[in-house]
Amino acid sequence: MPSQKKPNAVYLTSKAKKRLLEHGLYLLEKTGDVQKANAFLARMQSYLKETLLAYPHIGRPASEFGKGVRKFVYQRFTVLYVIESDAVVILTIYRENLP
């Protein structure tokens, strides 16, 4: 069985960046703590990058969202992404069941 080439980068679409920032701003609004909101954003971005680079097929196929889309959950956030030839592209990130 041929080995699958692992991607060498993780990118977020503008929609995914916007959604991630919205979650950080929500946390800031609820806590009033800039450091906590920034730490959340840093942890989430770090986890997504490290995990998807090491295990790009971690998510299950989610064809209901489009061809080649995969989905996984991290701390109650659902991440939709696609694997391209040399990168993983995160399409969006949403909380609970609300794409």
PyMOL commands that set and color helices and strands:
alter all, ss='L'
color gray80, all
select helices_A, chain A and resi 14-31+34-54+63-65
alter helices_A, ss='H'
color red, helices_A
select strands_A, chain A and resi 10-12+60-61+69-74+77-83+88-95
alter strands_A, ss='S'
color yellow, strands_A
deselect
rebuild
show_as cartoon
